[in-house]
Amino acid sequence: MKKGCPYGTHRVLEPPGVLPQLAWKLDNRMEIYANEILLEVEALNIDSASFAQIKSAAGGDTDKIAQIIMETVSTRGKQHNPVTGSGGMLIGTVAKIGPAWPSGKDLQIGDKIASLVSLSLTPLKLTDIKAVHLACERIEVLGQAILFASGIYAKLPADIPVNLALAVLDVAGAPAQTARLVQSGDCVAVFGGGGKSGLLCLYEAKKRAGVTGVVIGLGRSEAACVRMERLGVCDHILQLDVRQALNVYAKIAEVTAGRLVDVAINCVNSPGTEMATILATKESGTAYFFSMATSFTAATLGAEGVGKDVKLVMGNGYCRDHAVIALHLLRESPELNDLFSELYMG
């Protein structure tokens, strides 16, 4: 049995010489290399920016959404949205383990895991899409996938329902990075605070900022603001269209008495929110863009254009121990657990 590159370059069909995430097409034949594992896949959690784009293109029709996803996987050998460039993650059961799979990765056949690497780099083959859940951005499937030797994953916990764990692990990097960025006494704004990653970030931000800090949640819809209110960690909740940069800046300046925020966290799943995030951040503050809808060009050139000296952090979906951190938040907060159960257990 041949051994493949631990980063999966042996699966790249086109263009040659790139890593799997950048590839247009992967080899999704399900015969494993010696240092790969084979998964029987039961569910995909499409990342929020990608799902919003697919849903819009399909006019909200679940059959058309399924068709788009099947066509993408068939064409590219992976679920890699050609418009947003993003993927998501999966839940599957270990079916085969190659003899050269790293010994430090404790897996057995039959283990149920969530992949913590993007579907945009994961060889995937689908035979059927059984259901599309619009509210929780989850797709029930029949299929198989390959995980490379470098791939990270989490064994699903026994005390948290599978669908709930899937929703949280999909955005586990966001609260873990928030924990790194927010200091005691900070003023923090979370854009898209009523969504999946936003709620986790709000809770973690309040933990880190403490009683001397200020946490501001921003959401476009009334429902998002109600969710933030129920979470109970926000000092201010602003219902705003965060594409309107100057309006957002004025409101943030108002509630902070002109201070602006030390850390702005962008979890919005639609484009065009970079400048609101940057303008809301004080000089020498940090703007963290977790959303896959972020334009690096818009953020960097926009900050330059308004003369704002802020640290721009592009969201890394991986952060050491991020799965443990994210799942712990559900165990720690009954309010978070209740909100996620209502939203993502359907």
Steps between C-alpha positions, in 0.01 A plus 500: 500500500650835394555780748369844408615849590380579855353827365308323225680629190485149351124552464530820295393453137507861384685725500820309585730617775242650738365388835151342505315810620625706205439221249214524255452125499596212729524127445201373699548130434439336835787250494714625788873561504701353787484820707133587443172402659166434333183643650138404441340844494155571642484880514661813360488833677542755221676814620269794549629723219490212252154383605360853472635526146370157396160568657475831312602340170239226552225743602466316829391178327646203686504275191700761310737542795558123496557509125758780528692312769491172308628676189781672690619176658472311172696767312766582757531185713430710810239743636682820405263784414643665186338833590596541867806274493391334824373160606387387844557179692356150536399228739596146414588158635848356457475212252867432414833605649816483292795310651717816498239722666686697771516295818439804717154544349292268712227371272322169463265370236148596602596827670268788410688821439452855378761623257660826606651567158305669226294312245680721248803270535331168586458233229127423501266276304123521543248239390193675639380808682222388733397834651586870499439687825477869418488631856819328616691488169539122530479243221425133571687285248616157399863513399863448579795726570876482549695656784872565448770432759514873578124521545357602834177364645304464821342186636138579569424535871257265669325775697410734210256403220667446162323782316577744779866400505519536122368855513746605769807327357437661161594839650725386785785727391301817568457482881852358541651794310277737696649361820844592370410849384282641780659628820347601832335842474480499120212646304394238243252507211376182334355554153244231419466429870169317464641224280678176576857629534381839627321361805804296599726804454272723707503255788878451485560875464302572817695235689830657395402869525347449844295740705716797402464426129222587257348259247293626207297268279396607151237326291290588198175328593271523797532124551880529525466773761253292700750213506774733625265633767421146614870417524527772762862608457467820293531846649354644179307342212478689172263405221681632193581424140874459545563567132430866581846584632448862605174425679666216690794724588265769635305252716815338638647842576177592677482198731873513579513877555739534209741232625414250225592134561823327588398186313247466219400146400329451165279189470267632227428249222450758223752727324550872535550532876875555514497879532239510776720263699813709442337835574356365825850402618715752684855589392735208577201277568431161340246411232453124478325370187372149561243509220584330170312783327788736584697657217866531592537770237205702629629479857863585437452771238198636688699542821772673306247723327357637824838524671414248771795335676330184622619142518310293243469133591363263236314215660691176534244225540751304704623596845663255738236326715222692324263203498540447875449871567186530285330191639582609855305823444182299438556306820575817692210718382139377517397806295739410217394138514133592478552740208709253301257219571211705364691614193698194397327189625246504215 
